[in-house]
Amino acid sequence: MNRWRSFSFCLLFFLITTVVEFADASVNLSGVITSNTTLGLTSPASDGIYIVTGDLTVSTGATLTVEAGVEIRVDGGVSIYIGSAISPGTLLCEGTAGNPVTITANTGFPSPGDWDDLFFRNGSDASILEYTNIAFGGGGGSSTAVYLDNSDAQFLNCQIRRSQDYGVRITGSSAPDFTDSSIQDNGSYGIRVQDTSTPQLSGCTVEDNGSTGIYLDTTGAPVISSTDILGNTGYGVYCASTSCQISITGCHFEGNTTTPLR
């Protein structure tokens, strides 16, 4: 009986140490995703960590689904592209309040600009990010962490912070939707709206950015409601053109170093 107990203990010890040994198996990603793919918390990366080592594109109608708790770490000089002008793609981040998705730099001590951007292009309209934290991007030529060009992607309960330049850049005829999300601690504008884009912000916070909170270049027509615009180094909201058409209702401006609205 004692020999059997000793054997059982040794077998159990072997199994436990084997699981721990394989628990660090992160997965490297790069290239083009052309079929529906899920990045899970335990599979295919058993530790829920995915390293983007080169530019990654989701296209040809594929959907990339990211489960709650997954962490995506991006190497320097690398972008993640969703869709393109001729080939749609979709990103679904399914974070929760207690288990968000994280997209950040692949370094132990990250700094703003350590990776390039999460770029939503034409054909990415079906993308939805929920409880997703995006940090330390903005290192590329787009000067932003999240770039939407002709995209109507949705962001719910997301955080976009510590970009080297803009937190969010919106161009073309984009009409993205930001709900209960925060854009904060970015190096320049929190959000830059260009061309004929018509983003909607509801229940958001645009705070402590290194320049104006929300900057409109041309004929953009954002709809901003119930949003706190606080502590930005510059204006709360700035319209650079008399053609801007902006709707602001129920918002709170405080602590911006220049006037709340121009």
NUMARTOR-62058 format. One line per field, with one value per atom (N, C-alpha, C): y, z, x; residue number from 1; residue in one letter. Coordinates in steps of 0.2 Angstrom, whole numbers, m for minus. Layout:
Y <- Y, ...
Z <- Z, ...
X <- X, ...
k <- NUM, ...
r <- A, ...
END
This chain:
Y <- m6, 0, 6, 6, 12, 13, 8, 9, 12, 10, 13, 20, 22, 29, 33, 30, 34, 34, 29, 30, 35, 35, 40, 47, 48, 55, 57, 53, 54, 56, 52, 53, 60, 62, 68, 74, 73, 78, 79, 74, 75, 78, 77, 80, 87, 89, 96, 100, 98, 101, 102, 97, 97, 103, 103, 109, 116, 117, 123, 124, 119, 120, 123, 121, 123, 129, 132, 137, 144, 144, 150, 151, 146, 146, 151, 157, 163, 161, 164, 163, 169, 169, 174, 175, 181, 183, 188, 187, 192, 190, 194, 192, 194, 189, 191, 185, 187, 182, 182, 177, 176, 172, 169, 165, 166, 165, 167, 164, 168, 166, 168, 164, 166, 166, 171, 171, 170, 164, 163, 164, 163, 164, 158, 152, 146, 143, 145, 142, 147, 147, 143, 144, 150, 152, 150, 146, 143, 148, 154, 159, 165, 165, 170, 176, 175, 181, 180, 185, 184, 190, 188, 193, 195, 201, 203, 205, 201, 202, 206, 206, 210, 212, 217, 219, 214, 214, 209, 212, 209, 211, 206, 209, 204, 206, 202, 204, 198, 199, 194, 191, 196, 194, 190, 190, 186, 190, 187, 190, 187, 192, 190, 192, 186, 187, 186, 191, 191, 190, 185, 183, 187, 188, 191, 189, 194, 192, 191, 191, 190, 196, 196, 201, 201, 206, 206, 211, 209, 213, 214, 220, 222, 225, 222, 224, 231, 234, 241, 241, 247, 248, 244, 241, 236, 239, 237, 239, 233, 234, 229, 233, 230, 232, 228, 232, 228, 231, 226, 227, 231, 233, 237, 239, 243, 246, 241, 235, 230, 224, 223, 217, 218, 217, 218, 214, 216, 212, 215, 211, 213, 211, 215, 214, 214, 208, 208, 207, 212, 211, 210, 204, 203, 203, 209, 210, 211, 210, 211, 216, 219, 223, 220, 214, 211, 208, 207, 203, 207, 213, 216, 213, 215, 213, 219, 217, 222, 222, 228, 228, 233, 231, 236, 234, 237, 236, 230, 227, 220, 222, 225, 227, 227, 225, 225, 232, 237, 244, 248, 248, 252, 259, 262, 270, 271, 277, 280, 279, 276, 276, 269, 265, 258, 254, 255, 251, 256, 254, 259, 261, 257, 258, 252, 253, 249, 252, 250, 254, 251, 254, 252, 255, 251, 254, 252, 255, 253, 246, 244, 237, 234, 238, 236, 238, 240, 243, 239, 232, 227, 226, 230, 229, 232, 228, 230, 228, 233, 232, 234, 229, 230, 229, 233, 233, 231, 235, 234, 240, 239, 244, 244, 250, 251, 256, 254, 258, 258, 264, 264, 264, 265, 265, 272, 274, 280, 281, 276, 277, 277, 276, 276, 283, 282, 288, 291, 287, 290, 294, 294, 298, 297, 291, 289, 282, 281, 274, 270, 273, 271, 275, 272, 276, 273, 277, 275, 279, 275, 279, 275, 279, 276, 270, 271, 265, 267, 263, 264, 259, 258, 253, 256, 251, 253, 252, 256, 256, 257, 251, 252, 250, 255, 254, 252, 256, 255, 261, 259, 264, 265, 271, 273, 278, 276, 280, 279, 284, 284, 283, 286, 286, 292, 291, 296, 302, 302, 308, 308, 307, 307, 300, 301, 294, 291, 295, 293, 298, 295, 299, 296, 301, 299, 303, 299, 302, 299, 302, 300, 302, 297, 298, 293, 292, 288, 290, 285, 287, 282, 282, 277, 279, 275, 276, 274, 279, 278, 279, 274, 274, 272, 276, 275, 273, 277, 275, 281, 280, 285, 286, 292, 294, 298, 296, 300, 299, 304, 304, 303, 305, 305, 311, 310, 315, 322, 321, 327, 327, 328, 328, 321, 322, 316, 312, 316, 314, 319, 317, 322, 320, 324, 323, 326, 323, 326, 324, 328, 326, 327, 323, 323, 318, 316, 311, 314, 309, 311, 306, 306, 301, 303, 298, 300, 298, 302, 300, 301, 296, 296, 293, 297, 295, 294, 297, 296, 301, 300, 305, 306, 312, 314, 319, 316, 319, 319, 324, 325, 323, 325, 324, 330, 329, 334, 340, 340, 346, 346, 349, 349, 343, 343, 336, 333, 337, 335, 341, 339, 344, 342, 347, 346, 350, 347, 350, 354, 350, 353, 353, 349, 349, 343, 341, 335, 337, 333, 334, 329, 329, 325, 326, 321, 322, 320, 324, 323, 324, 319, 320, 317, 320, 317, 315, 319, 317, 322, 320, 324, 326, 332, 334, 338, 335, 338, 338, 344, 344, 343, 345, 344, 350, 350, 355, 359, 363, 367, 368, 368, 369, 362, 362, 356, 353, 358, 356, 362, 361, 366, 364, 369, 369, 373, 370, 374, 377, 376, 378, 381, 386, 388, 383, 378, 373, 368, 368, 362, 363, 357, 356, 351, 354, 350, 351, 345, 345, 343, 347, 346, 346, 341, 341, 338, 341, 338, 336, 340, 338, 343, 340, 344, 346, 352, 355, 357, 355, 358, 357, 362, 361, 361, 362, 363, 370, 370, 376, 382, 381, 386, 386, 389, 390, 383, 381, 375, 373, 378, 377, 383, 382, 387, 384
Z <- 0, 0, 0, 4, 4, m2, m6, m12, m17, m17, m22, m20, m14, m12, m14, m14, m16, m24, m27, m34, m36, m33, m35, m34, m28, m27, m32, m34, m39, m46, m48, m54, m54, m48, m47, m48, m44, m45, m52, m56, m63, m67, m66, m70, m68, m62, m60, m63, m62, m65, m72, m76, m83, m85, m82, m83, m82, m77, m75, m81, m83, m88, m94, m96, m102, m102, m96, m95, m97, m99, m101, m109, m112, m120, m123, m124, m128, m135, m139, m147, m150, m155, m160, m165, m167, m173, m178, m184, m189, m196, m201, m207, m208, m212, m214, m211, m207, m205, m210, m213, m219, m217, m211, m209, m202, m200, m193, m188, m183, m178, m172, m166, m160, m156, m152, m147, m140, m138, m131, m125, m119, m113, m112, m114, m113, m120, m125, m132, m137, m142, m143, m138, m135, m131, m124, m120, m114, m108, m110, m104, m106, m112, m114, m117, m118, m121, m128, m132, m139, m141, m144, m146, m154, m155, m162, m164, m168, m170, m176, m180, m187, m188, m193, m195, m196, m193, m193, m196, m201, m205, m205, m203, m203, m209, m214, m221, m224, m230, m234, m230, m227, m223, m217, m214, m208, m202, m196, m190, m185, m182, m176, m170, m166, m159, m154, m149, m143, m137, m133, m128, m121, m117, m110, m107, m105, m101, m105, m112, m116, m117, m117, m118, m124, m128, m135, m134, m135, m134, m141, m142, m149, m149, m154, m154, m157, m156, m159, m166, m169, m176, m179, m175, m178, m177, m183, m183, m183, m181, m182, m186, m192, m197, m197, m197, m198, m204, m209, m215, m220, m226, m231, m236, m241, m245, m250, m251, m255, m252, m245, m242, m235, m233, m226, m221, m215, m209, m203, m197, m191, m185, m180, m174, m169, m165, m159, m153, m148, m142, m137, m133, m129, m121, m120, m113, m108, m102, m97, m92, m87, m82, m78, m76, m72, m75, m82, m86, m93, m93, m99, m104, m110, m115, m115, m116, m116, m122, m125, m131, m129, m128, m126, m129, m127, m129, m127, m131, m129, m126, m120, m116, m109, m104, m97, m94, m97, m94, m100, m102, m108, m107, m113, m114, m120, m120, m125, m132, m137, m144, m145, m140, m140, m146, m148, m154, m158, m164, m169, m168, m171, m170, m171, m169, m171, m176, m182, m188, m191, m190, m193, m200, m205, m212, m215, m221, m224, m224, m222, m222, m215, m210, m203, m199, m202, m198, m193, m194, m189, m183, m183, m177, m170, m165, m158, m153, m149, m144, m137, m133, m126, m121, m116, m110, m113, m117, m120, m118, m115, m113, m119, m122, m127, m124, m124, m121, m124, m124, m126, m133, m138, m145, m147, m154, m157, m159, m160, m162, m170, m174, m181, m184, m191, m195, m194, m192, m191, m185, m181, m175, m170, m170, m165, m163, m158, m155, m159, m160, m163, m169, m175, m181, m185, m186, m190, m196, m202, m208, m212, m213, m216, m212, m206, m202, m197, m195, m190, m184, m183, m177, m171, m166, m160, m154, m149, m143, m137, m133, m127, m121, m116, m110, m111, m116, m117, m114, m114, m112, m117, m119, m124, m121, m119, m115, m117, m115, m115, m122, m127, m134, m134, m139, m139, m142, m147, m149, m148, m153, m152, m149, m145, m143, m149, m152, m157, m163, m169, m175, m180, m182, m186, m193, m198, m205, m210, m216, m221, m219, m220, m218, m212, m208, m202, m198, m195, m190, m184, m181, m175, m169, m164, m158, m152, m148, m142, m136, m132, m126, m120, m115, m108, m108, m113, m114, m111, m110, m108, m113, m115, m119, m114, m112, m107, m107, m104, m104, m110, m116, m122, m123, m127, m128, m132, m136, m140, m139, m144, m144, m141, m137, m135, m142, m145, m151, m157, m163, m168, m174, m176, m180, m187, m193, m199, m204, m210, m216, m214, m216, m215, m210, m205, m200, m195, m193, m188, m182, m178, m172, m167, m163, m158, m151, m146, m140, m135, m130, m125, m119, m114, m107, m106, m110, m111, m106, m105, m102, m107, m108, m112, m107, m105, m99, m99, m96, m95, m101, m107, m113, m114, m118, m118, m123, m126, m130, m129, m134, m134, m133, m130, m129, m135, m139, m145, m150, m155, m160, m167, m170, m176, m182, m187, m192, m197, m200, m206, m205, m209, m209, m204, m200, m196, m191, m190, m186, m181, m175, m170, m166, m163, m158, m151, m146, m140, m135, m131, m125, m119, m113, m107, m106, m108, m108, m104, m100, m96, m100, m101, m104, m99, m97, m91, m91, m89, m87, m93, m99, m105, m106, m109, m109, m116, m115, m121, m121, m126, m126, m124, m122, m121, m128, m132, m139, m143, m149, m153, m160, m163, m171, m175, m179, m183, m189, m191, m197, m195, m198, m197, m200, m204, m207, m202, m196, m191, m189, m189, m186, m180, m174, m168, m164, m161, m156, m149, m144, m137, m133, m129, m124, m118, m112, m106, m104, m107, m105, m100, m97, m91, m93, m93, m94, m88, m87, m81, m81, m79, m78, m85, m91, m97, m96, m99, m98, m102, m107, m111, m110, m115, m114, m115, m113, m114, m121, m125, m132, m136, m142, m147, m154
X <- 4, 0, 4, 10, 14, 17, 19, 23, 18, 11, 6, 5, 5, 5, 11, 17, 23, 22, 20, 20, 15, 9, 4, 6, 10, 12, 17, 21, 26, 23, 18, 14, 11, 7, 4, 9, 15, 20, 22, 23, 25, 20, 14, 8, 8, 9, 8, 14, 20, 26, 26, 23, 22, 17, 12, 7, 10, 14, 17, 22, 26, 31, 28, 22, 19, 15, 14, 9, 12, 19, 21, 21, 18, 18, 14, 17, 14, 15, 11, 11, 13, 17, 19, 14, 13, 8, 12, 10, 12, 9, 9, 7, m1, m4, m11, m16, m21, m26, m32, m33, m38, m44, m44, m50, m51, m57, m59, m55, m52, m47, m49, m48, m49, m43, m42, m36, m39, m38, m41, m37, m40, m36, m31, m33, m29, m27, m30, m28, m29, m24, m19, m13, m13, m7, m10, m6, m9, m8, m4, m4, m8, m12, m16, m12, m6, m2, 0, m1, 1, 5, 11, 16, 16, 14, 14, 21, 24, 31, 33, 27, 28, 21, 20, 13, 8, 2, m3, m9, m12, m18, m23, m29, m35, m39, m40, m43, m47, m49, m53, m59, m62, m68, m67, m61, m60, m62, m63, m65, m59, m56, m52, m55, m56, m60, m55, m55, m50, m54, m53, m57, m55, m59, m58, m52, m48, m42, m36, m36, m31, m26, m20, m15, m11, m12, m8, m3, 4, 10, 13, 14, 16, 23, 27, 34, 35, 40, 42, 41, 38, 38, 33, 28, 23, 16, 12, 5, 0, m6, m11, m16, m18, m22, m29, m34, m41, m44, m45, m48, m44, m46, m43, m48, m46, m50, m54, m51, m53, m55, m53, m54, m56, m62, m65, m62, m61, m59, m62, m63, m67, m63, m62, m59, m65, m65, m70, m66, m66, m62, m68, m68, m74, m72, m68, m66, m72, m71, m76, m74, m78, m76, m70, m71, m66, m60, m61, m56, m55, m52, m52, m47, m47, m42, m37, m31, m25, m21, m20, m16, m10, m4, 1, 8, 13, 20, 23, 27, 30, 37, 37, 43, 41, 46, 45, 43, 46, 45, 43, 36, 34, 34, 35, 35, 30, 27, 23, 27, 24, 27, 31, 31, 34, 32, 26, 23, 19, 17, 14, 6, 2, m5, m9, m16, m21, m25, m25, m27, m33, m39, m45, m46, m46, m47, m54, m55, m62, m63, m69, m71, m70, m69, m69, m75, m80, m86, m89, m89, m92, m88, m82, m78, m81, m80, m83, m77, m75, m71, m74, m74, m78, m72, m72, m67, m61, m58, m51, m47, m41, m36, m30, m29, m24, m19, m13, m8, m1, 2, 9, 10, 5, 6, 8, 7, 8, 15, 19, 26, 27, 22, 23, 21, 21, 20, 13, 8, 1, 0, 5, 5, 0, m3, m8, m8, m12, m12, m18, m24, m29, m31, m31, m32, m38, m43, m49, m50, m49, m50, m55, m61, m67, m70, m70, m72, m77, m82, m87, m87, m81, m80, m83, m84, m87, m82, m82, m78, m82, m83, m87, m83, m83, m79, m72, m69, m62, m58, m51, m46, m41, m40, m34, m30, m24, m19, m12, m8, m1, 2, m2, 1, 6, 11, 16, 13, 8, 5, m2, m7, m14, m16, m21, m24, m28, m33, m37, m36, m36, m36, m41, m46, m52, m52, m51, m51, m56, m56, m61, m68, m72, m80, m81, m77, m78, m83, m87, m92, m92, m86, m85, m89, m91, m95, m90, m90, m86, m91, m92, m97, m93, m94, m91, m84, m80, m73, m69, m63, m58, m52, m51, m45, m41, m35, m32, m24, m20, m13, m9, m12, m9, m4, 1, 6, 3, m2, m4, m12, m15, m23, m25, m31, m34, m37, m41, m44, m43, m41, m41, m46, m50, m56, m54, m54, m52, m57, m57, m61, m68, m72, m80, m82, m77, m79, m84, m89, m94, m94, m89, m89, m94, m96, m100, m97, m97, m95, m100, m101, m107, m104, m104, m102, m95, m91, m84, m80, m73, m69, m63, m62, m56, m52, m46, m43, m35, m32, m25, m21, m23, m19, m14, m9, m4, m5, m11, m13, m21, m24, m31, m35, m40, m44, m47, m51, m54, m52, m49, m47, m50, m53, m57, m53, m51, m47, m52, m57, m60, m68, m71, m79, m81, m77, m80, m86, m90, m96, m97, m93, m94, m100, m103, m108, m106, m106, m103, m108, m109, m114, m112, m114, m112, m105, m101, m93, m90, m85, m81, m74, m73, m67, m63, m58, m54, m47, m44, m37, m32, m35, m31, m26, m20, m16, m17, m22, m25, m32, m36, m43, m46, m52, m56, m58, m61, m63, m61, m57, m55, m57, m61, m63, m58, m54, m49, m52, m58, m62, m69, m71, m78, m83, m81, m85, m87, m83, m85, m92, m95, m102, m102, m102, m101, m107, m110, m115, m112, m113, m111, m117, m119, m124, m122, m124, m123, m116, m111, m104, m101, m96, m93, m85, m84, m77, m74, m68, m65, m57, m53, m46, m42, m45, m41, m38, m32, m27, m29, m33, m36, m43, m47, m54, m57, m63, m66, m67, m70, m72, m70, m67, m66, m68
k <- 1, 1, 1, 2, 2, 2, 3, 3, 3, 4, 4, 4, 5, 5, 5, 6, 6, 6, 7, 7, 7, 8, 8, 8, 9, 9, 9, 10, 10, 10, 11, 11, 11, 12, 12, 12, 13, 13, 13, 14, 14, 14, 15, 15, 15, 16, 16, 16, 17, 17, 17, 18, 18, 18, 19, 19, 19, 20, 20, 20, 21, 21, 21, 22, 22, 22, 23, 23, 23, 24, 24, 24, 25, 25, 25, 26, 26, 26, 27, 27, 27, 28, 28, 28, 29, 29, 29, 30, 30, 30, 31, 31, 31, 32, 32, 32, 33, 33, 33, 34, 34, 34, 35, 35, 35, 36, 36, 36, 37, 37, 37, 38, 38, 38, 39, 39, 39, 40, 40, 40, 41, 41, 41, 42, 42, 42, 43, 43, 43, 44, 44, 44, 45, 45, 45, 46, 46, 46, 47, 47, 47, 48, 48, 48, 49, 49, 49, 50, 50, 50, 51, 51, 51, 52, 52, 52, 53, 53, 53, 54, 54, 54, 55, 55, 55, 56, 56, 56, 57, 57, 57, 58, 58, 58, 59, 59, 59, 60, 60, 60, 61, 61, 61, 62, 62, 62, 63, 63, 63, 64, 64, 64, 65, 65, 65, 66, 66, 66, 67, 67, 67, 68, 68, 68, 69, 69, 69, 70, 70, 70, 71, 71, 71, 72, 72, 72, 73, 73, 73, 74, 74, 74, 75, 75, 75, 76, 76, 76, 77, 77, 77, 78, 78, 78, 79, 79, 79, 80, 80, 80, 81, 81, 81, 82, 82, 82, 83, 83, 83, 84, 84, 84, 85, 85, 85, 86, 86, 86, 87, 87, 87, 88, 88, 88, 89, 89, 89, 90, 90, 90, 91, 91, 91, 92, 92, 92, 93, 93, 93, 94, 94, 94, 95, 95, 95, 96, 96, 96, 97, 97, 97, 98, 98, 98, 99, 99, 99, 100, 100, 100, 101, 101, 101, 102, 102, 102, 103, 103, 103, 104, 104, 104, 105, 105, 105, 106, 106, 106, 107, 107, 107, 108, 108, 108, 109, 109, 109, 110, 110, 110, 111, 111, 111, 112, 112, 112, 113, 113, 113, 114, 114, 114, 115, 115, 115, 116, 116, 116, 117, 117, 117, 118, 118, 118, 119, 119, 119, 120, 120, 120, 121, 121, 121, 122, 122, 122, 123, 123, 123, 124, 124, 124, 125, 125, 125, 126, 126, 126, 127, 127, 127, 128, 128, 128, 129, 129, 129, 130, 130, 130, 131, 131, 131, 132, 132, 132, 133, 133, 133, 134, 134, 134, 135, 135, 135, 136, 136, 136, 137, 137, 137, 138, 138, 138, 139, 139, 139, 140, 140, 140, 141, 141, 141, 142, 142, 142, 143, 143, 143, 144, 144, 144, 145, 145, 145, 146, 146, 146, 147, 147, 147, 148, 148, 148, 149, 149, 149, 150, 150, 150, 151, 151, 151, 152, 152, 152, 153, 153, 153, 154, 154, 154, 155, 155, 155, 156, 156, 156, 157, 157, 157, 158, 158, 158, 159, 159, 159, 160, 160, 160, 161, 161, 161, 162, 162, 162, 163, 163, 163, 164, 164, 164, 165, 165, 165, 166, 166, 166, 167, 167, 167, 168, 168, 168, 169, 169, 169, 170, 170, 170, 171, 171, 171, 172, 172, 172, 173, 173, 173, 174, 174, 174, 175, 175, 175, 176, 176, 176, 177, 177, 177, 178, 178, 178, 179, 179, 179, 180, 180, 180, 181, 181, 181, 182, 182, 182, 183, 183, 183, 184, 184, 184, 185, 185, 185, 186, 186, 186, 187, 187, 187, 188, 188, 188, 189, 189, 189, 190, 190, 190, 191, 191, 191, 192, 192, 192, 193, 193, 193, 194, 194, 194, 195, 195, 195, 196, 196, 196, 197, 197, 197, 198, 198, 198, 199, 199, 199, 200, 200, 200, 201, 201, 201, 202, 202, 202, 203, 203, 203, 204, 204, 204, 205, 205, 205, 206, 206, 206, 207, 207, 207, 208, 208, 208, 209, 209, 209, 210, 210, 210, 211, 211, 211, 212, 212, 212, 213, 213, 213, 214, 214, 214, 215, 215, 215, 216, 216, 216, 217, 217, 217, 218, 218, 218, 219, 219, 219, 220, 220, 220, 221, 221, 221, 222, 222, 222, 223, 223, 223, 224, 224, 224, 225, 225, 225, 226, 226, 226, 227, 227, 227, 228, 228, 228, 229, 229, 229, 230, 230, 230, 231, 231, 231, 232, 232, 232, 233, 233, 233, 234, 234, 234, 235, 235, 235, 236, 236, 236, 237, 237, 237, 238, 238, 238, 239, 239, 239, 240, 240, 240, 241, 241, 241, 242, 242, 242, 243, 243, 243, 244, 244, 244, 245, 245, 245, 246, 246, 246, 247, 247, 247, 248, 248, 248, 249, 249, 249, 250, 250, 250, 251, 251, 251, 252, 252, 252, 253, 253, 253, 254, 254, 254, 255, 255, 255, 256, 256, 256, 257, 257, 257, 258, 258, 258, 259, 259, 259, 260, 260, 260, 261, 261, 261, 262, 262, 262
r <- M, M, M, N, N, N, R, R, R, W, W, W, R, R, R, S, S, S, F, F, F, S, S, S, F, F, F, C, C, C, L, L, L, L, L, L, F, F, F, F, F, F, L, L, L, I, I, I, T, T, T, T, T, T, V, V, V, V, V, V, E, E, E, F, F, F, A, A, A, D, D, D, A, A, A, S, S, S, V, V, V, N, N, N, L, L, L, S, S, S, G, G, G, V, V, V, I, I, I, T, T, T, S, S, S, N, N, N, T, T, T, T, T, T, L, L, L, G, G, G, L, L, L, T, T, T, S, S, S, P, P, P, A, A, A, S, S, S, D, D, D, G, G, G, I, I, I, Y, Y, Y, I, I, I, V, V, V, T, T, T, G, G, G, D, D, D, L, L, L, T, T, T, V, V, V, S, S, S, T, T, T, G, G, G, A, A, A, T, T, T, L, L, L, T, T, T, V, V, V, E, E, E, A, A, A, G, G, G, V, V, V, E, E, E, I, I, I, R, R, R, V, V, V, D, D, D, G, G, G, G, G, G, V, V, V, S, S, S, I, I, I, Y, Y, Y, I, I, I, G, G, G, S, S, S, A, A, A, I, I, I, S, S, S, P, P, P, G, G, G, T, T, T, L, L, L, L, L, L, C, C, C, E, E, E, G, G, G, T, T, T, A, A, A, G, G, G, N, N, N, P, P, P, V, V, V, T, T, T, I, I, I, T, T, T, A, A, A, N, N, N, T, T, T, G, G, G, F, F, F, P, P, P, S, S, S, P, P, P, G, G, G, D, D, D, W, W, W, D, D, D, D, D, D, L, L, L, F, F, F, F, F, F, R, R, R, N, N, N, G, G, G, S, S, S, D, D, D, A, A, A, S, S, S, I, I, I, L, L, L, E, E, E, Y, Y, Y, T, T, T, N, N, N, I, I, I, A, A, A, F, F, F, G, G, G, G, G, G, G, G, G, G, G, G, G, G, G, S, S, S, S, S, S, T, T, T, A, A, A, V, V, V, Y, Y, Y, L, L, L, D, D, D, N, N, N, S, S, S, D, D, D, A, A, A, Q, Q, Q, F, F, F, L, L, L, N, N, N, C, C, C, Q, Q, Q, I, I, I, R, R, R, R, R, R, S, S, S, Q, Q, Q, D, D, D, Y, Y, Y, G, G, G, V, V, V, R, R, R, I, I, I, T, T, T, G, G, G, S, S, S, S, S, S, A, A, A, P, P, P, D, D, D, F, F, F, T, T, T, D, D, D, S, S, S, S, S, S, I, I, I, Q, Q, Q, D, D, D, N, N, N, G, G, G, S, S, S, Y, Y, Y, G, G, G, I, I, I, R, R, R, V, V, V, Q, Q, Q, D, D, D, T, T, T, S, S, S, T, T, T, P, P, P, Q, Q, Q, L, L, L, S, S, S, G, G, G, C, C, C, T, T, T, V, V, V, E, E, E, D, D, D, N, N, N, G, G, G, S, S, S, T, T, T, G, G, G, I, I, I, Y, Y, Y, L, L, L, D, D, D, T, T, T, T, T, T, G, G, G, A, A, A, P, P, P, V, V, V, I, I, I, S, S, S, S, S, S, T, T, T, D, D, D, I, I, I, L, L, L, G, G, G, N, N, N, T, T, T, G, G, G, Y, Y, Y, G, G, G, V, V, V, Y, Y, Y, C, C, C, A, A, A, S, S, S, T, T, T, S, S, S, C, C, C, Q, Q, Q, I, I, I, S, S, S, I, I, I, T, T, T, G, G, G, C, C, C, H, H, H, F, F, F, E, E, E, G, G, G, N, N, N, T, T, T, T, T, T, T, T, T, P, P, P, L, L, L, R, R, R
END
